[in-house]
């Protein structure tokens, strides 16, 4: 037994160095392919350290309970994001590019106002223009006095250009949920009143164009609205849910089709003295995007005073199709995630 105990340390002295040697050889052999790969010249465009966050950041907790985001508009002068709700409420959020949890300021018009659109007119301070779904109308709302100043009924113009009848539908039934769905003001020096109101109808995606007397001069002479015609934009041709103007492009959001298209605004301005009728075949979308979220009802491109750029999406899906939300995306991330041509789809002209 003593002789065996003396032989064991000697054997260990032989095995241990041999193991160290074998381990060193194995590590050397394994490192050679890694070093070769590290030296291989990969193109820089194929390497990415992380995937973009395509889920967005939610600001919905800053809105009132049961708020149903149906449209958005950014006020660059006040650095406020306005959000309207189906149930007659308007909310304003500040510090939208931060982690602020401050509750939005809220105005209540009443549940009888099914608000589906909102827009601002340069020079009309403390005033927001609201689109009512049915009967279609535009409201001029003063935020300081919390009151409706004027109202322009538009339903008669919708009725004069009806949606093509569905052979399976009941002609005696009126679909009050497929009326006015989007509203945007497009400034133009060609207009006596500073620009045109583009009013989108949800069901067939037709866009009606009006001049509303919102300038100071028009107020003094009590002018009437002017109907300037309509546009049938390219795209799915149904369920137009939002419009916005950004970088001289009109952006059109289609909910059920999960699409966002952009048109150059100069291509859709009215001509002097003529009622325009522009069919989709004569227009070309300059940008196209695709989504996977149902219920996209509002869209706003935000450029803060500090230069930070964001995209906001208001989400109000049908029942059992998802949760209501107000999502924020970094501008580049938004286009990387959803644009067919990535960052190349961002318009360069401001």
Buried (B, 14 or more C-beta within 10 A) or exposed (E): EEEEEEEEEEEEEEEEEEEEEEEEEEEEEEEEEEEEEEEEEEEEEEEEEEEBEBEBBEBBEBBEEEBBBBBBBBBEEBBBBBBBBBBBBBBBBBBBBEEEEEEBEBBEBEEEBBBBBBBBBEEBEEBBBBBBBBBBBBBBBBBEEEEBEBEBEBBEBBEEBEBEEEEEEEEEEEEEEBBBBBBBBBBBEEBEBBBBBBBBBBBBBBBBBBBBBBBEEBEEEEBEBBBBBBBBBBBBBBBBBBBBBBBEBBBBBBBBBBBBBBBBBEBBBBEEEEEEEBEBEEBEBEBBBEBEBBBBBBBBBBBBEEEEBBBBBBBBBEEEEEEBBBBBBBBBBBBBBBBEEEEEBBBEEE
